[in-house]
């Protein structure tokens, strides 16, 4: 099992994670949402690591597999703009006035 753990720790690309866990994926979905899927996956991994400190490596990898499936599913059903994982989606654009800010006198 430690061999699998070592392999997992060397993965960097979204496709490598899907292949490692033998999960099916749509390449078009991954191409468009790659960073968002990986960011969400990373958040789920952090939650697992914080909440399941006594897991064996095998059980941890199993939870990580579920986390990747869940992260992928989020972007099948939602958009990066709706998830707001990155700072750019939370910043209000400068020099822009929204319709709600316009009042009539």
N, C-alpha and C positions, 0 to 999 in steps of 0.2 A: 504494500500500500504506500509506503514512503516513496516508492518509485513514481507512482501516480502523483503524489503530492509535489515532488520535485518537478515533474513535467508541468503541472498546473502553475507553479510559481514562475515558470519561464514563459508563459503565454503572454502575448501583448495585443494581438489582433482579435477583433470580434469573431471573425470566422474561426480562428484557432480555438476559442472558447466553445463555440458551437460544435466544432468537430471533436474536441476533447470529450465533451459530454454526450456526443452522438445525438445531438438535437437537430431536428430539421429546421430550416430557416429559409426565408425568401431573400435572395441576394438583393433584390430591389429595396426591400424594407431596410436591410442592414446598410446598404449604400447611402440611403437618405438619412437614417437615424443612428448611424454608427456611434458617434460620440455620446449621444443621449442614452443609448442602450448601455454602453459601458459605464457611464456615470451613474445611472440608476442601479446597475448591477453592483457597482462599487458601494453604493449606499446600502444595498441589501446585505452585502458581505459584511460591512461594518456592523450592522444590526445583529447579524448572526454571531459574529465574533464577540460582541458585547453581551448578548443574551444567552448564548450556549457555550459557556467556557469549558464545560466538561465533555465535549464531543470527541469521539475518536476521529482520526483523520478521514477515515472512510465515511463516517456520518457527516462530517463537516463538508466533504466534497459532494455528498448527496444533497445537503442543504444548499450548497452553492449552485448545483445544477438546477434545483427548483428556483433559486433566485434569478438565474439567467433566463429561465423560461418566463418567469414573472416580469422581468425587465423588458424582455422582447414583446410580451403580450401588451404591456402598457402602451407601446408605440404602434401596435396594431390597432388599438382602440382609441388612441389619443394622439395629440401632436406635441412636438417639442415646445411650442408656444404655450400650450395648456399646462404642461408640466413645470415649466419655468425652472429647470435645473441649473441653468447657467445665468450668471449675473446680467448678461446682455438682455435677457427677457424680463428682468425685473427693473430695469432702468427706464425712467421716463425720458423720451427723446428731448433733446434741447432744441430750442427755437421752433417748437411745435405747439400750436394752440388747438385743443380739442373742441369739438362742437359744444360739449357741455360747459366749457369755460366761456363761451360767447353769450353775452346777455344783450337784450335789446332795451334801450332806455325809453 
